[in-house]
């Protein structure tokens, strides 16, 4: 190749390279102008303006007495704008050593020189939002940090930027923590479970926005949208009653080494849940509340507490009367190829329908249902459906377990479904669903939705109140209702729960002892048969104010009966609640009776004693002209009539129906010696009334 050709080749190569470079530049310019224009325009806007989200304060959760049971406590992290408009190099260099020393002494985990190096390096890198230290500090600590060198100059001159984080706290510790609920982490502050989730939109409020624009090298505030703080919710919970219920349940769970347990206390008339406890054994001897909401979410076979629904169905359909008899035999009875057993060794023999329920005879209840509905099981199940037992309650807290009431024709329906269903197997209910049903019996047949929130408020002003929602105005007829109310009282007075009977107030309820199904393995797993012991009812039985359920899952030590394990917890809760609420109970009851123009029946007694009682209750009927003798009473429509009771001193008076005090006074006044047997009121006396008095003779009065 000649020299001329070499020169031309080299020039061509140079022209080609430069030509390719020009084409590449033209392409990049075109790409920036067309394809990436929106991206760089947005980038330019971010350099010219800045928006800061101002987070709203989350509302508080209060108990019914206004005590905060969940609230937001602010904490802060310290950031620094190392290129703030007023943070000149002269100011920074003059004060950075002092600032680093203060930071080192305050946080205590790095030297002053290390803090200084971090700040200097961040300023060189042009950091506008530098995290000074990862540790959160309290509000009081923030006031101290704000006075550090440079920081005391504020945001625009000193670059001081504290960022607030709201941390949710429960001042009463674990009490009702699962019902109250909790939040997700900092990046998503929405409610995760419980009331925090159910009322998240009410509690969280609306965030604000602060927009700044860069003009002539300075940041100028352009627009501020203030945040709207979240509202407070006033719950139906009473943290004092919650404490009572939790301690009572915890003690029993520890005693029996149970896996988990539930206790719910509800106001009968309104359905307001006053306490809800969910305790789980996290390790031997340690029970925690924040694990799972068994009260709402765990639908299991309820066992004998379901017998109430069976009795209502049978009585409502008129297939039995309480005085009818049923033969339970020796405690074992075969339904087709499956044997049913009673817990009583040797069986109960022949029982009345009333006794079958009070003694909780599986065979008695099952034979009643099976023999009257075997040819038409749909009639029985339709009655259960009419009472709403197949529908969830629809409470606001998420995760309610679905009830299961099989229907004839279902794939799992078999010949033994009906008798086993009648005693609470092959059906499923959550503890709250069972309680709501019993609460309806206490509430004169009205089934109400359990509620957890009374009102929404803000800055002390009530914005909205929540009324009681009626799900079913009458689960059965009044006649049936009166019968089953009497049956539930009988369980405590004469049946399986006599261990919780007391002389102060009456309890009505039902024990339950159910085996726990374990899937394909049936009711017996590797550890043997496990049980759920329960008791559900209401008190005081004669004027119900509270209903309550206690369920203890997998108690150990071979003690698993509902009256022993769960009944004792119920009684302890009821005793303490009754003591705390006694004045309210009496005031509400008698005030309501007076407003309705109804007056109670009264036993006879002396004029003096009756006058004290009638004046205290503001009831008409007082007739002091009768002197201070003995009177009998007659209930009238708008009064209680007093009738003089002239009893000759020479004959033995009739004291049946009197209390021990009055009976003893009357008898001893005639010279008789009195022996007392039992507690309550007089039901019998050893010497009949009308017999001549023999002074010094002993008469025995029998009380029940």
C-alpha positions in Angstrom: 0.0 0.0 0.0 1.4 3.4 -1.0 1.8 6.3 1.4 -1.1 8.2 -0.2 -3.4 5.2 0.3 -2.3 4.9 3.9 -3.1 8.5 4.6 -6.5 8.2 2.9 -7.3 5.1 4.9 -6.5 6.8 8.2 -8.5 9.9 7.4 -11.5 7.7 6.4 -11.2 5.9 9.7 -11.1 9.2 11.6 -14.1 10.6 9.7 -16.0 7.3 10.4 -15.4 7.5 14.1 -16.4 11.2 14.3 -19.5 10.5 12.2 -20.5 7.6 14.5 -20.0 9.8 17.5 -22.1 12.6 16.0 -24.9 10.1 15.2 -24.7 8.7 18.8 -25.0 12.2 20.3 -27.9 13.0 18.1 -29.6 9.8 19.1 -29.1 10.5 22.8 -30.5 14.0 22.4 -33.5 12.7 20.6 -34.0 10.0 23.3 -33.8 12.5 26.1 -36.2 14.8 24.4 -38.8 12.1 23.4 -38.4 8.9 25.4 -37.1 10.1 28.8 -38.6 13.6 28.8 -41.2 12.8 31.6 -38.5 11.1 33.8 -36.2 14.1 33.7 -39.0 16.6 34.1 -40.1 14.9 37.3 -36.4 14.8 38.4 -36.2 18.5 37.8 -39.4 19.1 39.8 -38.0 17.2 42.8 -34.9 19.5 42.7 -37.2 22.5 42.7 -39.8 21.3 45.2 -40.1 18.9 48.2 -43.1 17.4 49.9 -43.0 16.1 53.5 -45.8 13.8 54.8 -47.1 14.9 58.2 -48.5 11.8 59.9 -51.7 12.0 61.8 -51.9 10.9 65.4 -53.7 7.6 65.8 -56.8 7.7 68.1 -57.0 6.0 71.5 -59.0 3.0 72.5 -60.8 3.5 75.8 -62.7 1.2 78.2 -66.3 2.1 79.2 -65.0 4.2 82.0 -62.8 6.4 79.8 -59.5 4.7 80.8 -57.0 4.4 77.9 -56.3 0.8 77.2 -54.5 1.5 73.9 -52.7 4.7 73.0 -50.0 6.1 70.8 -46.8 7.2 72.6 -44.5 9.3 70.3 -40.8 8.6 69.9 -38.3 10.2 67.5 -35.3 9.6 65.3 -32.9 12.5 64.6 -32.1 13.4 61.0 -30.0 16.3 59.7 -30.1 18.3 56.5 -26.4 18.9 56.0 -27.0 21.3 53.1 -29.8 23.4 54.8 -29.9 26.9 53.4 -28.6 28.6 56.6 -26.0 25.9 57.4 -22.9 27.7 56.1 -19.5 26.2 56.1 -18.4 28.6 58.7 -21.1 27.6 61.1 -20.7 23.9 60.4 -16.9 23.9 60.9 -17.1 26.1 64.0 -19.6 23.9 65.8 -19.3 20.4 64.5 -16.8 19.4 67.2 -19.2 20.5 70.0 -22.1 18.8 68.3 -20.2 15.5 67.9 -19.2 15.6 71.6 -22.8 16.1 72.7 -24.0 13.3 70.5 -21.3 11.0 71.9 -22.2 11.7 75.5 -25.9 11.4 74.8 -26.0 8.1 72.8 -22.9 6.7 74.4 -22.0 4.1 71.7 -19.5 6.0 69.5 -16.7 8.5 70.2 -16.9 12.2 69.4 -14.4 11.8 66.6 -16.5 9.0 65.0 -19.7 11.2 65.1 -17.6 14.1 63.6 -16.3 11.9 60.7 -19.8 10.7 59.9 -21.2 14.3 59.8 -18.3 15.6 57.7 -18.4 12.7 55.2 -22.2 13.1 54.9 -21.8 16.9 54.2 -19.3 16.1 51.5 -21.6 13.6 49.9 -24.4 16.2 49.8 -26.7 14.4 52.2 -30.0 16.2 52.7 -31.6 13.6 55.1 -28.8 12.1 57.1 -29.8 9.7 60.0 -27.7 10.9 62.9 -28.3 7.8 65.0 -30.7 4.8 64.6 -31.9 4.8 68.2 -35.4 6.3 68.9 -35.6 8.8 71.7 -38.5 10.0 73.9 -40.2 13.3 73.9 -38.2 14.5 76.9 -34.9 13.4 75.3 -35.9 15.3 72.2 -36.1 18.5 74.2 -32.6 17.9 75.4 -31.2 17.1 71.9 -32.8 20.2 70.4 -30.4 22.3 72.5 -27.3 20.8 71.1 -24.9 23.1 69.1 -26.1 23.6 65.5 -29.4 21.8 66.2 -30.5 24.7 68.3 -30.5 26.8 65.1 -33.6 24.8 63.9 -34.4 23.3 60.6 -33.5 25.9 58.0 -30.2 27.1 59.7 -29.2 24.1 61.7 -30.6 21.3 59.5 -32.3 19.7 62.6 -35.1 17.3 61.5 -36.7 15.1 64.2 -39.0 12.4 62.7 -41.9 11.3 64.9 -42.9 7.6 65.2 -46.0 6.6 67.2 -45.6 3.4 69.2 -48.8 1.7 70.4 -48.8 1.0 74.1 -51.2 -0.9 76.4 -51.1 0.8 79.8 -52.8 -2.3 81.4 -50.3 -4.8 80.0 -51.8 -8.0 78.6 -55.3 -7.3 79.8 -57.7 -7.8 76.8 -54.7 -7.4 74.5 -56.0 -9.9 71.9 -59.4 -8.2 71.8 -57.8 -4.7 71.6 -55.5 -6.0 68.9 -52.2 -4.7 67.5 -50.7 -2.9 64.5 -48.3 -3.8 61.7 -44.8 -2.4 61.7 -43.8 1.3 61.2 -44.1 1.2 57.4 -47.7 0.0 57.5 -49.4 1.3 60.6 -52.8 -0.3 59.9 -54.5 -2.5 62.4 -53.6 -6.2 62.1 -56.0 -7.9 64.5 -58.7 -7.1 67.1 -60.4 -3.7 67.5 -57.3 -2.0 66.0 -58.1 -3.6 62.7 -61.9 -3.5 62.9 -61.8 0.3 63.5 -58.6 1.1 61.6 -60.2 3.7 59.4 -61.6 5.5 62.4 -58.4 5.4 64.5 -55.8 6.2 61.9 -57.0 9.7 60.8 -55.7 11.4 57.6 -52.0 12.4 57.0 -51.1 16.0 56.1 -48.7 17.3 53.6 -46.1 20.1 53.7 -44.7 21.3 50.3 -41.5 23.5 49.9 -40.3 25.2 46.7 -36.7 26.2 45.9 -36.6 29.8 44.8 -33.3 31.6 44.2 -31.4 29.0 46.2 -33.8 29.1 49.2 -36.5 26.7 50.3 -39.8 28.5 50.7 -43.0 26.9 52.2 -45.6 26.8 49.5 -48.5 24.8 50.9 -49.5 23.1 54.1 -52.3 20.6 54.4 -52.7 19.9 58.2 -53.2 16.3 59.3 -56.5 15.2 60.8 -56.0 13.1 63.9 -57.7 9.8 64.3 -60.8 9.5 66.5 -61.1 7.6 69.8 -63.3 4.6 70.2 -65.0 4.0 73.6 -65.3 0.2 74.0 -67.8 -1.8 76.1 -64.9 -3.4 78.0 -64.4 -2.7 81.7 -60.7 -3.2 82.5 -61.5 -3.9 86.1 -63.9 -6.7 85.2 -61.3 -7.9 82.6 -58.7 -8.2 85.4 -61.2 -10.2 87.5 -62.0 -12.6 84.7 -58.3 -13.0 83.6 -57.0 -13.8 87.1 -59.8 -16.3 87.8 -59.2 -18.1 84.6 -55.4 -18.0 84.8 -55.4 -19.6 88.3 -57.6 -22.5 87.1 -55.6 -23.0 83.9 -52.4 -23.2 86.0 -54.0 -25.6 88.5 -55.1 -28.0 85.8 -52.2 -27.4 83.4 -54.7 -26.8 80.5 -53.7 -25.9 77.0 -55.8 -22.7 76.7 -59.0 -21.2 78.1 -61.7 -18.6 77.4 -63.8 -16.4 79.6 -66.4 -13.9 78.3 -68.6 -11.6 80.4 -71.5 -9.9 78.7 -74.3 -7.6 79.7 -77.6 -9.4 79.1 -79.8 -6.6 77.9 -77.4 -4.8 75.6 -75.0 -7.5 74.5 -72.1 -5.3 75.6 -69.0 -7.4 76.1 -67.5 -6.4 79.5 -64.5 -8.8 79.5 -63.0 -11.3 77.0 -60.1 -13.4 78.0 -58.0 -15.7 75.7 -55.2 -17.4 77.5 -52.7 -19.9 75.9 -50.0 -22.0 77.5 -46.8 -20.8 75.7 -44.6 -23.0 78.0 -45.3 -25.0 81.2 -46.9 -22.7 83.8 -46.8 -19.6 81.5 -50.0 -18.3 79.9 -50.2 -15.4 77.5 -53.1 -13.4 76.2 -51.8 -12.4 72.8 -51.8 -15.7 70.9 -55.2 -16.3 69.3 -58.8 -15.1 69.9 -60.3 -18.5 70.7 -63.5 -16.8 72.0 -64.4 -15.5 68.5 -62.4 -17.8 66.2 -62.5 -21.3 67.5 -65.6 -23.2 66.4 -65.6 -26.6 68.2 -68.2 -29.2 69.3 -69.8 -27.6 72.3 -70.9 -30.8 74.0 -73.6 -30.7 76.7 -74.1 -26.9 76.6 -75.9 -27.6 73.3 -78.6 -29.6 75.1 -80.4 -26.3 75.8 -81.1 -25.9 72.1 -82.4 -29.5 71.9 -84.7 -28.9 74.9 -86.1 -25.7 73.4 -86.8 -27.5 70.1 -88.6 -30.4 71.8 -90.6 -28.1 74.1 -91.5 -25.7 71.3 -92.7 -28.5 69.1 -94.7 -29.9 72.0 -93.2 -33.4 71.7 -92.4 -33.7 75.4 -93.3 -32.2 78.8 -90.9 -31.7 81.7 -92.8 -34.3 83.7 -92.5 -37.1 81.1 -90.2 -40.0 81.8 -87.3 -41.4 79.8 -85.4 -44.6 80.6 -81.7 -44.1 80.6 -81.0 -47.6 81.7 -77.6 -48.6 83.1 -75.8 -45.8 81.5 -75.2 -47.3 78.0 -77.5 -47.2 75.1 -77.0 -48.2 71.4 -78.1 -46.1 68.5 -77.6 -48.5 65.6 -74.0 -49.6 65.8 -72.7 -46.9 68.0 -72.9 -46.9 71.8 -73.7 -43.8 73.8 -72.8 -43.6 77.5 -73.6 -41.4 80.5 -70.9 -40.2 82.8 -72.7 -41.5 85.9 -71.4 -45.0 86.8 -74.2 -47.5 86.6 -76.6 -45.1 84.9 -79.5 -43.0 86.1 -82.3 -45.5 85.4 -85.7 -43.8 84.8 -85.6 -40.0 84.8 -88.1 -37.2 84.1 -87.3 -34.9 81.2 -86.4 -32.2 83.7 -84.0 -34.6 85.5 -82.4 -35.7 82.3 -81.5 -32.1 81.6 -80.5 -31.1 85.1 -78.3 -34.2 85.5 -77.0 -33.8 81.9 -77.9 -37.4 80.8 -76.6 -37.9 77.3 -78.9 -40.9 76.9 -82.0 -39.1 78.2 -81.6 -36.1 75.9 -80.7 -38.2 72.9 -83.6 -40.6 73.3 -86.0 -37.6 73.6 -84.8 -36.1 70.3 -84.2 -39.4 68.4 -87.5 -41.0 69.2 -89.5 -37.8 68.4 -87.6 -36.7 65.3 -86.1 -39.9 63.7 -88.8 -40.0 61.0 -88.5 -36.2 60.3 -85.0 -35.0 61.4 -85.5 -31.9 59.1 -88.1 -30.6 61.6 -85.5 -30.7 64.4 -82.8 -29.0 62.4 -85.2 -26.4 61.0 -86.0 -25.5 64.6 -82.3 -25.0 65.3 -82.0 -22.9 62.2 -85.0 -20.8 63.3 -83.1 -20.0 66.5 -80.2 -18.7 64.4 -77.7 -21.3 65.5 -76.4 -21.9 62.0 -75.6 -18.2 61.4 -72.4 -16.3 62.5 -73.0 -13.4 64.8 -71.3 -10.9 62.5 -69.2 -9.2 65.1 -66.9 -6.4 64.0 -63.7 -8.2 65.1 -62.4 -10.2 62.1 -61.9 -14.0 62.2 -65.3 -15.3 63.6 -65.5 -19.1 63.3 -68.4 -20.4 61.2 -71.0 -22.4 63.1 -71.8 -25.8 61.7 -75.3 -27.3 62.0 -75.7 -30.3 59.7 -78.8 -30.7 57.5 -80.4 -34.0 56.5 -79.1 -34.9 53.1 -75.6 -33.6 53.7 -72.8 -36.0 52.8 -71.7 -36.4 56.4 -75.3 -37.0 57.7 -75.7 -40.5 59.1 -78.1 -42.5 61.2 -76.4 -41.5 64.4 -76.1 -37.8 63.5 -79.4 -36.9 65.1 -78.8 -38.4 68.6 -75.2 -37.1 68.7 -76.2 -33.7 67.4 -78.7 -33.4 70.3 -75.9 -33.5 72.9 -73.5 -31.2 71.1 -71.5 -33.4 68.8 -71.4 -33.2 65.0 -72.1 -29.5 65.4 -69.8 -26.6 65.9 -70.1 -23.3 67.8 -67.6 -20.7 69.0 -67.7 -19.8 72.7 -69.1 -16.3 71.8 -71.9 -17.9 69.7 -72.8 -20.2 72.6 -72.9 -17.3 75.0 -75.1 -15.2 72.8 -77.6 -18.0 72.6 -77.7 -18.4 76.4 -77.8 -14.6 76.7 -81.0 -14.7 74.6 -82.6 -17.0 77.1 -81.7 -14.6 79.9 -82.9 -11.7 77.8 -86.5 -12.9 77.6 -85.8 -14.6 74.2 -84.2 -11.6 72.4 -81.0 -12.6 70.6 -78.7 -9.6 70.3 -75.4 -9.2 68.5 -72.5 -8.9 71.0 -70.9 -5.5 70.7 -67.5 -4.2 71.6 -67.8 -0.5 71.0 -70.1 2.0 72.6 -69.2 5.2 70.8 -66.7 7.1 68.7 -65.4 10.4 70.2 -62.9 13.1 69.5 -61.4 15.5 72.0 -64.0 14.3 74.6 -67.0 14.9 72.3 -69.1 11.9 71.4 -69.6 11.8 67.6 -71.5 8.6 67.3 -73.1 6.0 69.6 -73.8 2.4 68.7 -77.1 0.9 69.6 -77.8 -2.7 70.4 -78.6 -4.8 67.3 -81.3 -7.4 67.6 -80.7 -10.5 65.5 -83.8 -12.4 66.6 -86.6 -10.8 68.6 -87.8 -14.1 70.0 -85.9 -17.4 69.7 -88.9 -19.3 71.1 -92.3 -18.8 72.8 -92.7 -17.3 76.2 -94.0 -20.5 77.6 -91.0 -22.5 76.4 -88.7 -19.7 77.6 -90.0 -19.9 81.2 -89.6 -23.7 81.2 -85.9 -23.6 80.1 -85.1 -20.7 82.4 -86.4 -23.0 85.2 -84.3 -25.9 83.9 -81.1 -23.8 83.9 -81.7 -22.8 87.5 -82.3 -26.4 88.3 -78.9 -27.4 87.0 -77.3 -25.2 89.7 -79.9 -25.9 92.4 -80.2 -29.7 92.0 -78.2 -30.9 89.0 -74.6 -31.1 87.8 -73.5 -27.6 89.1 -74.6 -27.6 92.7 -71.0 -26.9 93.6 -71.4 -23.3 92.5 -74.8 -22.7 94.2 -74.8 -20.0 96.8 -77.2 -18.3 99.2 -76.6 -14.7 98.1 -77.8 -14.8 94.6 -79.0 -17.4 92.1 -77.1 -18.7 89.1 -78.7 -20.3 86.0 -76.6 -22.2 83.5 -75.4 -25.5 82.0 -72.2 -27.6 82.4 -70.5 -29.0 79.4 -67.8 -31.7 79.0 -66.9 -32.4 75.3 -64.3 -34.7 73.8 -62.1 -32.9 71.3 -62.2 -34.3 67.8 -58.7 -34.9 66.2 -59.5 -35.2 62.5 -59.1 -38.6 61.0 -57.9 -40.1 64.3 -61.3 -39.5 65.8 -61.4 -38.4 69.5 -58.4 -40.3 70.7 -55.0 -39.2 69.6 -51.5 -40.1 70.7 -51.9 -38.4 74.1 -55.3 -40.1 74.7 -58.7 -38.4 74.8 -58.8 -34.7 75.5 -61.7 -32.6 76.7 -63.2 -29.1 76.7 -64.7 -28.3 80.1 -67.2 -25.5 80.0 -70.0 -23.7 81.9 -72.3 -21.1 80.5 -75.1 -19.2 82.1 -76.3 -15.9 83.6 -76.8 -14.2 87.0 -78.7 -13.2 89.1 -81.1 -15.8 87.7 -84.2 -14.0 88.9 -83.2 -10.7 87.3 -80.4 -11.4 84.8 -77.8 -8.7 84.3 -74.7 -10.6 83.2 -74.2 -13.7 81.1 -70.8 -15.5 81.1 -69.1 -18.5 79.5 -65.9 -20.2 80.6 -64.3 -22.9 78.5 -61.1 -24.7 79.4 -59.3 -26.7 76.7 -57.4 -29.9 77.4 -57.2 -29.8 81.3 -54.8 -32.4 82.7 -54.6 -34.3 85.9 -57.7 -36.4 85.1 -60.0 -33.6 86.1 -62.1 -32.4 83.1 -65.7 -32.0 84.1 -67.4 -28.7 83.4 -68.7 -28.1 86.9 -65.3 -28.6 88.5 -62.9 -27.0 86.0 -65.0 -24.2 84.4 -67.8 -23.8 86.9 -65.5 -22.7 89.6 -64.1 -20.0 87.4 -67.6 -18.9 86.5 -68.6 -18.7 90.2 -65.5 -16.7 91.1 -66.1 -14.2 88.3 -69.8 -14.0 89.2 -69.1 -13.5 92.9 -66.7 -10.6 92.3 -68.8 -9.0 89.6 -72.0 -9.3 91.8 -70.1 -7.7 94.7 -68.9 -4.9 92.5 -72.2 -4.4 90.8 -74.6 -5.0 93.7 -75.8 -1.4 94.1 -76.3 -1.1 90.3 -78.2 -4.4 90.2 -80.6 -3.4 92.9 -81.1 0.1 91.7 -81.7 -0.9 88.1 -84.0 -3.7 89.0 -86.3 -1.9 91.4 -86.3 1.4 89.5 -87.4 -0.6 86.4 -90.1 -2.4 88.3 -91.5 0.9 89.8 -91.5 2.5 86.3 -93.4 -0.4 84.9 -95.9 -0.3 87.8 -95.0 -3.8 88.9 -94.3 -4.7 92.5 -92.6 -7.8 94.0 -94.2 -10.5 96.1 -93.3 -10.2 99.7 -93.2 -12.7 102.5 -95.1 -11.8 105.7 -93.4 -10.6 108.8 -93.6 -7.9 111.5 -95.0 -4.5 110.6 -91.7 -3.0 111.9 -89.5 -5.1 109.6 -91.7 -4.7 106.5 -91.9 -0.9 107.0 -88.2 -0.6 106.8 -88.0 -2.6 103.6 -91.0 -0.9 101.9 -89.8 2.6 102.8 -86.3 1.8 101.5 -87.7 0.6 98.2 -90.3 3.3 98.0 -93.1 0.8 97.5 -96.7 1.6 98.6 -98.5 -0.7 101.0 -97.3 0.6 104.4 -100.0 0.6 107.0 -98.5 1.6 110.4 -101.9 1.6 112.0 -101.6 -2.1 112.3 -99.1 -1.5 115.1 -96.1 -3.9 115.4 -97.8 -7.2 115.1 -97.5 -10.0 112.5 -99.0 -9.5 109.0 -99.3 -11.5 105.9 -99.1 -10.0 102.4 -101.2 -10.1 99.3 -99.8 -8.8 95.9 -102.1 -6.4 94.2 -101.7 -4.8 90.7 -100.3 -1.5 92.1 -99.6 -2.3 95.7 -98.9 -5.0 98.3 -101.7 -5.4 100.8 -100.9 -6.1 104.4 -103.3 -8.2 106.4 -103.2 -8.6 110.2 -102.1 -12.1 111.2 -103.6 -12.9 114.7 -101.9 -16.0 116.0 -103.0 -17.2 119.4 -100.0 -17.7 121.8 -101.5 -21.0 122.9 -101.1 -22.8 119.5 -98.1 -23.6 117.2 -98.0 -21.1 114.3 -97.4 -22.0 110.7 -93.9 -20.8 109.8 -93.6 -22.4 106.4 -92.2 -19.9 103.9 -90.6 -17.7 106.5 -86.9 -16.9 107.0 -85.1 -18.5 109.9 -85.0 -15.2 111.9 -88.8 -14.6 111.8 -89.7 -18.2 112.4 -87.4 -18.5 115.4 -88.8 -15.3 116.9 -92.4 -16.4 116.4 -91.8 -19.8 117.9 -89.6 -18.8 120.8 -92.2 -16.1 121.7 -94.5 -19.1 122.5 -92.0 -20.8 124.8 -90.8 -23.4 122.3 -87.1 -24.4 121.8 -86.2 -24.2 118.1 -83.7 -26.5 116.2 -82.8 -25.4 112.7 -81.8 -27.8 109.8 -80.6 -26.4 106.5 -80.4 -22.9 104.9 -82.9 -20.7 103.1 -86.5 -20.5 104.0 -88.7 -22.8 106.1 -90.2 -25.7 104.0 -91.4 -27.9 106.9 -91.8 -28.0 110.7 -91.7 -31.0 113.0 -94.8 -29.9 115.0 -97.8 -29.1 112.8 -99.4 -25.7 113.1 -102.5 -25.5 115.2 -101.3 -28.0 117.9 -101.4 -26.8 121.5 -98.1 -25.3 122.7 -96.1 -27.2 125.3 -93.6 -24.7 126.7 -90.1 -26.0 126.6 -90.8 -28.5 123.8 -88.3 -28.6 120.9 -89.6 -27.9 117.4 -87.4 -28.5 114.4 -87.7 -26.3 111.3 -86.4 -27.5 108.0 -85.0 -24.9 105.6 -84.0 -25.1 101.9 
